[in-house]
Amino acid sequence: MRKLLEPVHRATQRSPLAAELVESGTLFHPLAWTPDQAYRFLRDVPAFEESGVVVRVPDWWKKRPRPRVSVTIGDMRQHVLGAASMLDFKVECALGDDVLSEDELRRLLADDGLVLLRGQWVEVNREKLQEALDHWRKVARQAGEGISFIEGMRLLAGVPADLTTGGDGADDERQWSFVKAGAWLGEILAKLRGPENDAVSAIADLKAVLRPYQAAGVAWLRVLSGLGLGACLADDMGLGKTLQVLALLLALQPSRTKPSLLVLPASLLANWKAEIARFTPTLRTAFIHPAETPREDIDRMSKRPTQMLGETDLAVTTYGMLLRQPWLLDVDWRLVILDEAQAIKNPSSRQTRTVKRLRAEARIALTGTPVENRLGDLWSLFDFLCPGLLGSQTTFKEFVKRLGERQGHRYAPLRNLVRPYILRRLKTDRRIIDDLPDKTEVQAYCLLSKRQAVLYAKLVEELRRHLENAEGMQRRGIVLAYLMRFKQLCNHPSQLTADGGYKPEDSGKFLRLAEIVEEIASRQERMLLFTQFRELTEPLAAYLTRQFGRPGLVLHGGTPVKQRQKLIDHFQRDDGPPFFILSLKAGGTGLNLTAASHVIHFDRWWNPAVENQATDRAFRIGQKRNVLVHKFVCRGTIEERIDALITEKSQLAAELLEGGAEKLLTEMTDEELIRFVSLDITRTDM
């Protein structure tokens, strides 16, 4: 008997109620309890179970109903919606989906624990419920006739209307209250969550058949732009963002009252021109760039933009031209569309500030990487798309800091807040597209030559000496300069010394490249090679010409814009050249080079998003072969450690948000930095 009662005695150590029942002896008799006594017992059930006592409770207690404050936003239809629009705001108390009357609410607030309401027992914490009710009634009084759209979207995302709080206390408050979209706003949000339901596969005069996900993307863009809201189309490279935007513009053409503006990097001018001619030849387009339009015509546009662009559906210009043509800021555009929108990730740059001054009914950003390295990039992008949604830069930084202090799913409120305005589909998802072969990424490890190793050790010692008395900006400049020299040396000693020799045997990468090229040539396949150094493109071209036995192509920042499309067309031909060397900045975005089935990253970039965009020149729609990506890494050097950093960043980028502050190399101590760049002989096989 004593052994049988051991769980009960253990329970008395955890539960005062159990101790009282044992002391009085009533535990072993049938009991009739008041609601207060029953509630006290039910709350102690975990203590009984932890002690080994089996407790059977009613099913309703496992998912016990709880009255909560119900906040409804946007019940009434609005004729115009935008960041400054006002939404109706209603505060009630509800049990599930049923709104409680004032009499029922007063009865609830007069009691505590278990209360019988509408034929069922419900749990009430009078203090918590009253606090939630007082809070939301105060918000309602401050809102007056309504709240702004931005405040409403923040509340729906579980974020305070003013972004001033965001800790775990907010989660506790949500146990006794919930915010929901009203009938009209809920209908709008449903369209954004499931755009495929409103997708139109056929658009008049569109010379293409939209894939289902593309038709859904066009519908999504149309809903947001029609409401005057910003949209970030963040599909993977190769899924046809250009086509979706052109289809949208064509769909809007019948109701066009003013032109739209497309801003892009100069390297993509020819690409967009070709795509417009191919898919939407009836779209009336004006190119505001001397590569496509005589300067005198652009001057005439600047003097009479309304008249000159009156019959235009789309004006196309570059980020550089936008800085030199201030009249573009005075035009009222239907849409302003940014391609490669990461160009505005630096909020303090002149380019970003100028772009944000453009006037438009709605704004669209195209990017494969809405967040690259830092949350500040996300803020800058949304400061363009939906000004005010993420608050000021200072407010946003404080908000993110508080989110970082939360327990579990730290950044969920921020994800919820931006999710309605970001549409991202991945080409690796077979539900999205089934005709794109998989890509395979491999690390191509290279061993330093003896000459490289000797020079590398000297560079480390030079850096150590220069750091001894350096401080502030001088120290930062020294660090960045030496990081660049290490990269150059890992490529080839001649790039560092500028002696022009470029002997293959002096570079482990050149020797590794020959091994890979031999296999590519034997299969009569073709390759892209990316480097961030323009001065390296010609030595590499000469070397690869010898390896393949015939010449290839080179594209870098100095290649004229008009010539770039000719190079691309040449490479894409069935009998095109075997290789195409591109500097990463000039050729890393927006180009379609599916004739290649191999991509080589000869030197590594700091940012995985940049590398992935470059890889996507070959890995996109129209590719019929598996794409093999070779990422060159010199073992035992800074490159191997950079590769580890890149891998870490990729894991963060997959979650959309960066979980913590990354320790940049320039912020390391001298000792940490020397340890980071030093040559690890054990990894070099020397």
ROVEX-481984 format. One line per 5 residues: their letters; for each residue x, y, z of C-alpha. Coordinates in Angstrom, 2 decimals. Layout:
N
A = X/Y/Z ~ ...
This chain:
686
MRKLL = 0.00/0.00/0.00 ~ 2.83/2.39/0.88 ~ 4.33/1.90/-2.59 ~ 0.96/2.55/-4.22 ~ 0.66/5.85/-2.35
EPVHR = 4.18/7.08/-3.19 ~ 2.97/9.18/-6.20 ~ 0.37/10.82/-3.95 ~ 2.96/11.71/-1.34 ~ 5.22/13.14/-4.04
ATQRS = 2.29/15.23/-5.24 ~ 1.94/16.78/-1.78 ~ 5.44/18.22/-2.21 ~ 4.42/19.94/-5.44 ~ 0.79/20.88/-4.84
PLAAE = -0.63/22.62/-1.74 ~ -4.05/21.32/-2.79 ~ -2.80/17.72/-2.72 ~ -1.28/18.31/0.71 ~ -4.62/19.65/2.02
LVESG = -6.57/16.69/0.58 ~ -4.19/14.15/2.12 ~ -4.11/15.96/5.45 ~ -7.91/16.03/5.65 ~ -8.31/12.51/4.25
TLFHP = -10.88/13.72/1.72 ~ -8.63/12.68/-1.19 ~ -9.91/9.11/-0.91 ~ -13.61/9.99/-1.07 ~ -15.88/11.30/-3.87
LAWTP = -15.93/15.10/-3.80 ~ -18.30/17.76/-5.07 ~ -16.41/20.98/-5.77 ~ -17.34/24.54/-6.47 ~ -16.03/26.04/-9.76
DQAYR = -13.24/27.75/-7.79 ~ -12.15/24.46/-6.19 ~ -12.33/22.61/-9.53 ~ -10.25/25.33/-11.21 ~ -7.65/25.12/-8.47
FLRDV = -7.40/21.36/-9.02 ~ -7.24/21.62/-12.82 ~ -4.40/24.12/-12.60 ~ -2.45/21.66/-10.41 ~ -2.92/18.75/-12.83
PAFEE = 0.69/19.10/-14.18 ~ 2.03/18.75/-10.61 ~ -0.01/15.56/-10.07 ~ 1.14/14.08/-13.38 ~ 4.79/14.91/-12.71
SGVVV = 4.45/13.00/-9.45 ~ 3.17/9.89/-11.24 ~ -0.55/10.30/-10.52 ~ -2.77/9.52/-13.51 ~ -5.38/12.29/-13.90
RVPDW = -8.29/12.19/-16.31 ~ -9.62/15.64/-17.20 ~ -12.52/16.68/-19.42 ~ -11.68/17.06/-23.12 ~ -12.68/20.71/-23.07
WKKRP = -9.94/21.50/-20.54 ~ -7.22/20.28/-22.94 ~ -8.27/23.01/-25.37 ~ -10.08/25.14/-22.90 ~ -12.06/28.05/-24.37
RPRVS = -10.96/31.46/-23.23 ~ -12.69/34.80/-23.80 ~ -10.35/37.24/-25.53 ~ -10.41/40.82/-26.66 ~ -11.17/40.84/-30.39
VTIGD = -9.72/43.69/-32.47 ~ -11.09/43.99/-36.01 ~ -9.38/46.19/-38.60 ~ -10.68/47.10/-42.03 ~ -14.27/45.86/-42.04
MRQHV = -15.57/48.64/-44.28 ~ -14.61/48.92/-47.94 ~ -12.24/51.72/-48.94 ~ -12.33/53.31/-52.39 ~ -8.60/54.07/-52.34
LGAAS = -6.03/52.18/-50.35 ~ -2.49/53.27/-49.61 ~ -0.03/53.82/-46.81 ~ -1.93/56.89/-45.60 ~ -5.44/55.38/-45.92
MLDFK = -7.56/55.16/-42.78 ~ -9.12/51.86/-41.70 ~ -12.00/51.34/-39.30 ~ -11.02/49.88/-35.93 ~ -13.34/47.94/-33.63
VECAL = -12.72/46.47/-30.13 ~ -14.99/43.75/-28.72 ~ -14.79/40.71/-26.49 ~ -15.33/37.32/-28.08 ~ -15.48/33.64/-27.27
GDDVL = -14.15/31.92/-30.35 ~ -15.97/33.52/-33.26 ~ -18.91/34.71/-31.14 ~ -18.97/38.32/-29.94 ~ -20.03/38.68/-26.32
SEDEL = -22.62/41.16/-25.14 ~ -21.82/43.88/-22.62 ~ -23.78/41.98/-19.94 ~ -21.76/38.83/-20.58 ~ -18.52/40.80/-20.46
RRLLA = -19.48/42.41/-17.14 ~ -20.26/38.96/-15.70 ~ -16.90/37.64/-16.84 ~ -15.03/40.54/-15.31 ~ -16.85/40.04/-12.03
DDGLV = -15.55/36.49/-11.67 ~ -12.32/34.53/-11.98 ~ -11.23/30.98/-12.77 ~ -13.99/28.80/-14.28 ~ -17.13/30.59/-15.44
LLRGQ = -20.17/29.00/-17.10 ~ -20.88/31.00/-20.25 ~ -23.32/30.11/-23.02 ~ -23.55/26.55/-21.79 ~ -19.81/25.87/-21.54
WVEVN = -17.11/26.30/-18.94 ~ -14.51/28.89/-19.89 ~ -11.27/29.98/-18.23 ~ -11.09/33.60/-17.11 ~ -8.14/35.54/-15.73
REKLQ = -9.96/38.69/-14.75 ~ -6.77/40.75/-14.33 ~ -5.26/39.73/-17.69 ~ -8.55/40.15/-19.55 ~ -9.14/43.58/-18.01
EALDH = -5.58/44.67/-18.88 ~ -6.04/43.61/-22.51 ~ -9.42/45.31/-22.69 ~ -8.08/48.54/-21.19 ~ -5.10/48.51/-23.57
WRKVA = -7.14/48.10/-26.74 ~ -9.85/50.54/-25.65 ~ -7.08/53.10/-25.11 ~ -5.76/52.38/-28.61 ~ -9.28/52.79/-29.98
RQAGE = -9.74/56.15/-28.23 ~ -6.40/57.37/-29.61 ~ -7.33/56.15/-33.09 ~ -10.51/58.22/-33.11 ~ -12.26/57.54/-36.42
GISFI = -9.73/54.93/-37.54 ~ -6.08/53.94/-37.82 ~ -3.70/54.30/-40.72 ~ -3.13/51.40/-43.08 ~ 0.48/51.12/-41.91
EGMRL = -0.55/50.92/-38.24 ~ -3.21/48.34/-39.11 ~ -0.75/46.11/-40.98 ~ 1.69/46.33/-38.06 ~ -1.00/45.24/-35.61
LAGVP = -2.07/42.34/-37.85 ~ 1.55/41.18/-37.95 ~ 1.70/41.09/-34.16 ~ 3.81/44.24/-34.06 ~ 3.00/47.35/-31.98
ADLTT = 1.45/50.14/-34.02 ~ 4.41/52.42/-33.28 ~ 7.13/49.68/-33.36 ~ 8.25/50.82/-29.92 ~ 7.94/47.43/-28.23
GGDGA = 8.43/43.89/-29.37 ~ 9.64/41.80/-26.45 ~ 8.18/38.64/-24.95 ~ 5.59/40.66/-23.04 ~ 3.70/41.16/-26.28
DDERQ = 3.33/37.37/-26.62 ~ 1.77/37.18/-23.15 ~ -0.69/39.91/-24.07 ~ -1.79/38.01/-27.20 ~ -3.02/35.13/-25.00
WSFVK = -5.90/37.41/-24.00 ~ -6.43/39.33/-27.24 ~ -6.17/38.85/-30.99 ~ -6.17/41.12/-34.01 ~ -7.92/40.12/-37.22
AGAWL = -8.63/41.64/-40.60 ~ -12.21/42.69/-41.22 ~ -14.28/41.43/-44.14 ~ -12.93/43.85/-46.75 ~ -9.28/43.90/-45.69
GEILA = -9.36/40.13/-45.22 ~ -10.48/39.75/-48.82 ~ -7.54/41.87/-49.99 ~ -5.02/39.91/-47.93 ~ -6.44/36.62/-49.21
KLRGP = -5.73/37.76/-52.77 ~ -2.14/38.53/-51.81 ~ -1.69/35.14/-50.11 ~ -3.27/33.18/-52.98 ~ -2.74/35.18/-56.19
ENDAV = -3.22/32.04/-58.31 ~ -6.98/32.31/-57.64 ~ -7.11/35.58/-59.63 ~ -4.53/34.64/-62.25 ~ -5.27/35.29/-65.92
SAIAD = -3.22/33.07/-68.22 ~ -3.95/35.01/-71.43 ~ -3.23/38.74/-71.84 ~ -4.05/40.45/-75.15 ~ -0.99/41.05/-77.37
LKAVL = 1.38/39.16/-75.05 ~ 3.61/37.00/-77.25 ~ 4.13/34.34/-74.61 ~ 2.19/31.75/-72.66 ~ 2.54/32.46/-68.97
RPYQA = 3.34/29.55/-66.72 ~ 0.82/29.17/-63.86 ~ 3.18/30.69/-61.29 ~ 3.94/33.60/-63.66 ~ 0.23/34.28/-64.19
AGVAW = -0.17/34.26/-60.39 ~ 2.74/36.72/-60.10 ~ 1.12/39.11/-62.57 ~ -2.16/38.93/-60.62 ~ -0.31/39.61/-57.37
LRVLS = 1.50/42.62/-58.85 ~ -1.76/43.93/-60.24 ~ -3.57/43.71/-56.89 ~ -0.84/45.51/-54.95 ~ -0.17/48.19/-57.55
GLGLG = -3.90/48.73/-57.98 ~ -4.15/49.44/-54.26 ~ -1.22/51.85/-54.43 ~ 1.01/49.55/-52.37 ~ 4.60/48.51/-52.95
ACLAD = 5.51/45.04/-54.23 ~ 8.81/43.15/-54.16 ~ 8.93/40.37/-56.75 ~ 11.80/38.29/-55.40 ~ 11.58/35.15/-57.54
DMGLG = 14.72/33.12/-58.05 ~ 16.86/34.17/-61.00 ~ 15.58/32.58/-64.17 ~ 11.89/32.35/-63.26 ~ 10.89/35.23/-65.53
KTLQV = 10.51/38.38/-63.43 ~ 11.03/40.46/-66.60 ~ 8.18/38.68/-68.40 ~ 5.84/39.07/-65.42 ~ 6.45/42.83/-65.27
LALLL = 5.99/43.23/-69.02 ~ 2.75/41.23/-68.84 ~ 1.55/43.52/-66.03 ~ 2.31/46.65/-68.07 ~ 0.48/45.19/-71.06
ALQPS = -2.52/44.31/-68.90 ~ -2.61/47.90/-67.59 ~ -2.24/49.41/-71.06 ~ -5.99/49.89/-71.78 ~ -6.47/51.93/-68.59
RTKPS = -3.15/53.80/-68.85 ~ -3.35/57.49/-67.93 ~ 0.36/58.12/-67.43 ~ 3.61/56.30/-68.25 ~ 5.53/53.96/-65.97
LLVLP = 9.26/54.19/-65.32 ~ 11.74/51.32/-65.23 ~ 15.15/51.96/-63.63 ~ 17.90/49.37/-64.13 ~ 21.67/48.86/-64.38
ASLLA = 23.15/49.91/-67.74 ~ 24.23/46.35/-68.45 ~ 20.58/45.26/-68.66 ~ 19.40/47.84/-71.19 ~ 19.92/45.56/-74.18
NWKAE = 18.34/42.63/-72.37 ~ 15.14/44.53/-71.55 ~ 14.98/45.96/-75.07 ~ 15.18/42.46/-76.54 ~ 12.57/41.09/-74.12
IARFT = 10.15/43.94/-74.89 ~ 10.52/43.33/-78.63 ~ 10.04/39.61/-78.11 ~ 7.12/39.50/-75.67 ~ 5.35/42.89/-75.79
PTLRT = 6.05/44.57/-79.15 ~ 2.91/46.73/-78.79 ~ 4.18/48.26/-75.55 ~ 5.15/51.84/-76.41 ~ 8.60/52.27/-74.91
AFIHP = 11.02/55.19/-74.61 ~ 14.66/54.55/-73.66 ~ 16.19/57.45/-71.77 ~ 19.82/56.54/-72.32 ~ 22.27/57.66/-75.03
AETPR = 23.03/54.03/-75.90 ~ 19.50/53.74/-77.28 ~ 18.27/57.31/-77.86 ~ 20.12/60.33/-79.34 ~ 21.07/62.90/-76.72
EDIDR = 19.16/65.64/-78.50 ~ 15.95/63.58/-78.18 ~ 16.60/63.11/-74.47 ~ 17.14/66.86/-74.13 ~ 13.76/67.46/-75.79
MSKRP = 12.13/65.04/-73.38 ~ 13.63/66.90/-70.44 ~ 12.08/70.17/-71.57 ~ 8.61/68.81/-72.34 ~ 8.25/65.46/-70.55
TQMLG = 4.45/65.48/-70.40 ~ 4.08/66.02/-74.14 ~ 7.01/63.83/-75.20 ~ 6.00/60.90/-72.99 ~ 2.27/61.40/-73.33
ETDLA = 1.75/58.35/-75.55 ~ 4.40/56.23/-73.84 ~ 3.56/53.14/-71.78 ~ 7.05/52.60/-70.38 ~ 10.11/54.81/-70.01
VTTYG = 13.37/52.96/-69.39 ~ 16.46/54.52/-67.85 ~ 19.45/53.55/-65.74 ~ 20.45/54.37/-62.19 ~ 23.32/56.46/-63.54
MLLRQ = 21.09/58.44/-65.92 ~ 18.61/59.10/-63.12 ~ 21.32/61.05/-61.33 ~ 22.06/63.07/-64.47 ~ 18.44/63.69/-65.50
PWLLD = 16.76/65.40/-62.51 ~ 13.64/66.15/-64.58 ~ 12.64/62.51/-64.15 ~ 11.93/63.32/-60.49 ~ 9.27/65.85/-61.50
VDWRL = 7.20/63.41/-63.60 ~ 4.15/61.70/-62.09 ~ 4.56/58.03/-63.00 ~ 1.94/55.28/-62.92 ~ 4.50/52.78/-61.65
VILDE = 8.16/53.07/-60.75 ~ 9.89/49.71/-61.22 ~ 13.42/48.96/-60.04 ~ 15.32/46.06/-61.57 ~ 18.18/44.66/-59.48
AQAIK = 16.74/46.67/-56.61 ~ 19.68/45.81/-54.38 ~ 21.15/48.91/-56.03 ~ 19.35/50.93/-53.33 ~ 20.44/48.84/-50.35
NPSSR = 22.69/51.64/-49.07 ~ 20.21/54.19/-47.68 ~ 22.81/56.95/-47.42 ~ 24.05/56.80/-51.02 ~ 23.12/59.55/-53.46
QTRTV = 21.70/56.93/-55.83 ~ 19.32/55.55/-53.20 ~ 18.19/58.97/-52.04 ~ 17.47/60.00/-55.63 ~ 15.47/56.87/-56.42
KRLRA = 13.29/57.41/-53.37 ~ 12.35/60.90/-54.59 ~ 10.60/59.47/-57.67 ~ 6.84/60.10/-57.67 ~ 4.50/57.22/-58.49
EARIA = 1.08/55.75/-57.74 ~ 2.78/52.47/-56.81 ~ 6.28/51.03/-56.66 ~ 7.71/47.65/-57.65 ~ 11.13/46.20/-56.85
LTGTP = 12.65/43.25/-58.69 ~ 15.39/41.36/-56.92 ~ 16.46/37.82/-56.29 ~ 17.83/38.83/-52.90 ~ 15.56/41.18/-50.91
VENRL = 17.94/40.79/-47.98 ~ 21.61/40.33/-48.79 ~ 23.87/40.83/-45.80 ~ 22.11/43.05/-43.28 ~ 18.66/43.95/-42.05
GDLWS = 19.49/47.53/-43.02 ~ 19.14/46.42/-46.66 ~ 15.58/45.30/-45.92 ~ 14.79/48.66/-44.32 ~ 16.12/50.60/-47.31
LFDFL = 14.15/48.48/-49.77 ~ 10.90/48.95/-47.85 ~ 11.59/52.63/-47.33 ~ 11.23/52.78/-51.12 ~ 8.33/50.32/-51.50
CPGLL = 6.17/51.22/-48.49 ~ 7.58/54.35/-46.84 ~ 6.87/54.33/-43.12 ~ 5.97/50.64/-42.77 ~ 9.23/49.83/-40.99
GSQTT = 9.48/53.23/-39.31 ~ 12.52/55.45/-39.40 ~ 15.95/53.86/-39.68 ~ 16.61/54.52/-35.99 ~ 13.23/53.14/-34.91
FKEFV = 13.75/50.04/-37.05 ~ 17.19/49.34/-35.57 ~ 15.77/49.55/-32.05 ~ 12.82/47.36/-33.01 ~ 15.09/44.69/-34.51
KRLGE = 17.31/44.81/-31.43 ~ 14.32/44.07/-29.21 ~ 13.20/41.23/-31.48 ~ 16.67/39.73/-31.17 ~ 16.15/39.49/-27.41
RQGHR = 13.01/37.36/-27.77 ~ 12.89/33.63/-27.11 ~ 12.30/31.45/-30.19 ~ 11.03/32.62/-33.59 ~ 12.61/35.94/-32.76
YAPLR = 11.96/37.64/-36.08 ~ 8.52/36.17/-36.80 ~ 6.74/39.53/-36.28 ~ 9.03/41.20/-38.82 ~ 8.52/38.38/-41.31
NLVRP = 4.76/38.69/-40.86 ~ 4.96/42.44/-41.39 ~ 6.82/42.31/-44.73 ~ 5.38/39.04/-46.06 ~ 2.32/40.54/-47.85
YILRR = 4.62/42.67/-50.02 ~ 7.18/40.00/-50.99 ~ 6.52/37.22/-53.49 ~ 9.35/34.72/-53.76 ~ 9.26/31.43/-55.68
LKTDR = 12.27/29.11/-55.90 ~ 13.21/27.37/-59.14 ~ 14.32/24.31/-57.22 ~ 10.68/23.72/-56.25 ~ 9.31/21.17/-58.73
RIIDD = 5.79/22.45/-58.10 ~ 6.83/25.76/-59.65 ~ 8.72/24.55/-62.70 ~ 9.64/21.13/-64.00 ~ 11.84/21.88/-67.01
LPDKT = 14.85/23.36/-65.22 ~ 17.63/20.88/-64.45 ~ 19.25/20.83/-61.06 ~ 22.49/22.65/-60.46 ~ 25.37/21.07/-58.60
EVQAY = 27.80/23.20/-56.62 ~ 31.29/21.94/-55.80 ~ 34.28/23.50/-54.12 ~ 37.33/23.40/-56.43 ~ 40.16/23.42/-53.91
CLLSK = 43.50/24.70/-55.15 ~ 47.00/24.42/-53.69 ~ 49.27/27.45/-53.60 ~ 52.40/27.32/-55.73 ~ 55.72/27.80/-53.94
RQAVL = 55.95/31.35/-55.24 ~ 52.45/32.10/-53.97 ~ 53.19/30.64/-50.55 ~ 56.37/32.71/-50.12 ~ 54.61/35.92/-51.14
YAKLV = 51.62/35.07/-48.96 ~ 53.80/34.76/-45.86 ~ 55.45/38.10/-46.67 ~ 52.05/39.78/-47.02 ~ 51.00/38.52/-43.59
EELRR = 54.13/40.01/-42.00 ~ 53.68/43.29/-43.86 ~ 50.11/43.51/-42.60 ~ 51.23/42.79/-39.05 ~ 53.76/45.66/-39.17
HLENA = 51.31/48.14/-40.70 ~ 48.69/47.38/-38.05 ~ 50.98/48.11/-35.11 ~ 50.35/51.85/-34.95 ~ 47.25/52.18/-37.16
EGMQR = 43.92/53.37/-35.79 ~ 40.45/54.36/-36.96 ~ 39.85/54.93/-40.67 ~ 43.56/54.51/-41.43 ~ 43.49/51.02/-39.95
RGIVL = 40.29/50.14/-41.84 ~ 41.89/51.28/-45.10 ~ 44.98/49.16/-44.44 ~ 42.87/46.08/-43.68 ~ 40.76/46.43/-46.82
AYLMR = 43.80/47.01/-49.01 ~ 45.55/43.90/-47.72 ~ 42.44/41.77/-48.02 ~ 42.38/42.73/-51.70 ~ 46.08/41.85/-52.07
FKQLC = 45.53/38.42/-50.54 ~ 42.76/37.78/-53.05 ~ 44.93/38.92/-55.94 ~ 47.81/36.71/-54.82 ~ 45.53/33.69/-54.51
NHPSQ = 44.53/34.24/-58.14 ~ 48.07/34.65/-59.49 ~ 51.28/36.29/-58.22 ~ 51.48/38.37/-61.41 ~ 48.18/40.03/-60.55
LTADG = 49.72/41.23/-57.29 ~ 53.13/42.23/-58.68 ~ 51.77/43.51/-62.04 ~ 54.77/41.98/-63.84 ~ 52.62/40.73/-66.73
GYKPE = 54.10/37.22/-66.62 ~ 51.12/35.06/-65.67 ~ 53.00/31.77/-65.89 ~ 50.46/28.96/-65.29 ~ 52.80/27.03/-63.01
DSGKF = 52.99/30.01/-60.62 ~ 49.29/29.75/-59.75 ~ 47.49/26.83/-58.18 ~ 44.23/28.17/-59.59 ~ 45.52/28.27/-63.16
LRLAE = 46.65/24.65/-62.81 ~ 43.29/23.59/-61.32 ~ 41.50/25.45/-64.10 ~ 43.42/23.46/-66.72 ~ 42.25/20.21/-65.13
IVEEI = 38.60/21.25/-65.19 ~ 38.78/22.70/-68.71 ~ 40.25/19.46/-70.06 ~ 37.11/17.60/-69.00 ~ 34.77/20.33/-70.25
ASRQE = 36.49/20.40/-73.65 ~ 36.40/16.62/-73.96 ~ 32.61/16.75/-73.66 ~ 32.33/19.72/-76.03 ~ 30.55/21.66/-73.30
RMLLF = 30.81/25.37/-72.60 ~ 31.53/27.46/-69.54 ~ 31.20/30.84/-67.88 ~ 34.03/32.14/-65.75 ~ 33.45/34.97/-63.29
TQFRE = 36.11/37.13/-61.68 ~ 35.78/40.38/-59.76 ~ 39.02/41.69/-61.28 ~ 38.90/43.28/-64.70 ~ 42.71/43.12/-65.08
LTEPL = 42.54/39.34/-64.87 ~ 40.08/38.82/-67.73 ~ 42.60/39.09/-70.58 ~ 45.29/36.76/-69.08 ~ 42.56/34.22/-68.38
AAYLT = 41.20/34.56/-71.90 ~ 44.64/33.90/-73.39 ~ 45.12/30.89/-71.13 ~ 41.70/29.39/-71.89 ~ 42.18/29.94/-75.62
RQFGR = 45.24/27.70/-75.41 ~ 43.35/25.10/-73.37 ~ 40.30/24.93/-75.65 ~ 42.21/25.46/-78.87 ~ 39.93/28.32/-79.91
PGLVL = 39.06/31.77/-78.54 ~ 36.20/32.75/-76.30 ~ 34.57/36.00/-75.22 ~ 35.24/38.63/-72.55 ~ 32.79/41.11/-70.97
HGGTP = 33.74/43.63/-68.30 ~ 32.83/47.12/-67.15 ~ 34.66/48.68/-70.09 ~ 32.65/46.76/-72.71 ~ 30.34/49.22/-74.56
VKQRQ = 26.67/48.71/-73.72 ~ 25.73/48.28/-77.40 ~ 28.33/45.55/-77.85 ~ 27.22/43.46/-74.88 ~ 24.08/42.03/-76.48
KLIDH = 26.09/41.02/-79.55 ~ 28.49/39.09/-77.32 ~ 25.59/37.38/-75.57 ~ 23.90/36.44/-78.86 ~ 27.22/35.10/-80.19
FQRDD = 27.74/32.91/-77.14 ~ 24.16/31.59/-77.22 ~ 24.49/30.27/-80.79 ~ 24.78/26.50/-81.18 ~ 28.23/26.97/-82.69
GPPFF = 29.22/29.65/-80.19 ~ 32.62/29.93/-78.49 ~ 33.56/27.53/-75.66 ~ 33.97/30.05/-72.88 ~ 32.78/33.45/-71.72
ILSLK = 34.77/35.41/-69.13 ~ 32.81/38.06/-67.25 ~ 33.74/40.49/-64.53 ~ 31.30/39.89/-61.70 ~ 29.88/43.41/-61.48
AGGTG = 29.34/43.81/-65.24 ~ 28.07/40.33/-66.02 ~ 26.71/39.03/-62.76 ~ 23.10/40.14/-63.16 ~ 20.35/40.12/-65.74
LNLTA = 22.07/38.24/-68.60 ~ 20.75/35.03/-70.16 ~ 23.63/32.64/-70.94 ~ 22.03/29.19/-70.91 ~ 24.44/27.82/-73.55
ASHVI = 26.85/27.22/-70.68 ~ 26.56/24.14/-68.49 ~ 29.54/25.01/-66.28 ~ 30.04/28.08/-64.11 ~ 33.42/28.84/-62.55
HFDRW = 33.85/31.38/-59.76 ~ 37.59/31.98/-60.12 ~ 37.72/34.23/-57.08 ~ 35.18/34.47/-54.28 ~ 32.91/37.37/-53.49
WNPAV = 32.06/38.48/-49.98 ~ 28.37/38.01/-50.63 ~ 26.72/34.67/-51.52 ~ 23.82/36.53/-53.13 ~ 26.18/38.08/-55.71
ENQAT = 27.71/34.69/-56.50 ~ 24.29/33.06/-56.82 ~ 23.11/35.76/-59.22 ~ 26.16/35.18/-61.37 ~ 25.57/31.42/-61.37
DRAFR = 22.00/32.08/-62.47 ~ 23.23/33.40/-65.82 ~ 23.37/29.72/-66.82 ~ 20.88/28.18/-64.38 ~ 17.58/29.54/-65.66
IGQKR = 14.61/28.75/-67.91 ~ 15.72/27.33/-71.25 ~ 18.61/25.37/-69.73 ~ 18.43/21.73/-70.82 ~ 21.58/20.49/-69.13
NVLVH = 22.65/20.05/-65.55 ~ 24.66/23.06/-64.45 ~ 27.87/22.36/-62.55 ~ 29.18/25.24/-60.45 ~ 32.89/25.22/-59.52
KFVCR = 33.87/27.55/-56.68 ~ 37.64/28.04/-56.49 ~ 39.15/28.08/-53.00 ~ 42.86/28.17/-52.11 ~ 43.33/25.85/-49.16
GTIEE = 44.85/27.12/-45.94 ~ 44.36/30.76/-46.92 ~ 41.95/33.58/-46.29 ~ 39.85/32.23/-49.17 ~ 39.02/29.06/-47.27
RIDAL = 37.96/31.12/-44.26 ~ 35.91/33.45/-46.47 ~ 34.21/30.35/-47.85 ~ 33.18/29.46/-44.31 ~ 31.76/32.97/-43.82
ITEKS = 29.82/32.71/-47.07 ~ 28.31/29.41/-45.94 ~ 27.21/30.99/-42.68 ~ 25.61/33.92/-44.54 ~ 23.69/31.55/-46.81
QLAAE = 22.07/29.92/-43.79 ~ 20.95/33.33/-42.53 ~ 19.69/34.42/-45.93 ~ 17.54/31.29/-46.14 ~ 15.58/32.60/-43.13
LLEGG = 15.20/36.00/-44.83 ~ 16.56/37.76/-41.78 ~ 20.00/37.92/-40.29 ~ 19.82/36.52/-36.78 ~ 22.76/38.40/-35.31
AEKLL = 25.45/40.96/-36.05 ~ 28.18/39.49/-38.23 ~ 31.71/40.21/-37.11 ~ 33.22/41.95/-40.11 ~ 36.89/41.52/-40.77
TEMTD = 37.64/45.20/-40.35 ~ 36.20/45.03/-36.84 ~ 38.48/42.19/-35.70 ~ 41.32/42.83/-33.31 ~ 44.83/42.76/-34.76
EELIR = 45.41/39.32/-33.30 ~ 42.14/37.92/-34.65 ~ 42.80/39.37/-38.09 ~ 46.36/37.99/-38.36 ~ 45.09/34.60/-37.27
FVSLD = 42.33/34.81/-39.89 ~ 44.62/35.62/-42.83 ~ 47.66/33.54/-41.84 ~ 48.68/30.62/-44.03 ~ 47.79/27.23/-42.57
ITRTD = 50.61/25.02/-43.83 ~ 48.75/21.90/-42.74 ~ 46.07/22.66/-45.36 ~ 48.43/23.34/-48.26 ~ 50.16/19.96/-48.67
M = 53.49/21.76/-48.85
